[in-house]
Amino acid sequence: MGMKFLTDQEVGDWVAERGFLLDPYRSGWGKHFLQFALPEDWGSVQGLLRGFFEVIFDGEELMIHFTDWSTYRESEMIAIQGIRKGSGEDSWLIEKPGHLIGPNEIELGMTLFGLGIIFGWSCYLYGSGGRVALLNWEGALLDFFGEREEELEIFYGLAREFRLEERGGSGFDALSV
């Protein structure tokens, strides 16, 4: 498929077609919400992302939507624009902040979302199945939004595996963890 780039409006349309509300943090989408502090070591962050991408988003098209990069440095934008240019995109991130990733491009998706974490930017990750969204909050917090307990249990298992510090949420009441 190759990565595609979308405007904010196009991201909103893509998200709505899959049953999400854009910006779940502000819109209140999802029956389950959890917030964790991200690990400080990059190896644990990579392991967590790999688990999330390979288990929850296995075989799905993904949307990565950058929503805040106000603290960026030129070197950071060079990395993002280089990835975009390598995929044939000439527009700036501010013009098309949505990145539609094909099911066979997990590594590319992990790279983009991971760079958002490293750079301290904010970005959402939506799966095309319409069940789960993640928010990287400026590289410090990871918010999970979900509709089904099945994904909540998987995410909570990953959180335990990587010893994430819970910061809040409303999803554990129904679980016996």
Secondary structure as UniProt FT lines:
FT   STRAND          4..6
FT   HELIX           8..17
FT   TURN            18..19
FT   HELIX           24..27
FT   STRAND          32..37
FT   HELIX           42..51
FT   HELIX           52..56
FT   TURN            58..59
FT   STRAND          62..68
FT   TURN            70..71
FT   HELIX           74..86
FT   TURN            87..88
FT   TURN            93..95
FT   STRAND          98..101
FT   TURN            103..104
FT   HELIX           106..119
FT   STRAND          122..127
FT   TURN            128..129
FT   STRAND          132..137
FT   TURN            138..140
FT   STRAND          141..146
FT   HELIX           149..161
FT   TURN            162..163
FT   STRAND          165..169
FT   TURN            173..174
//
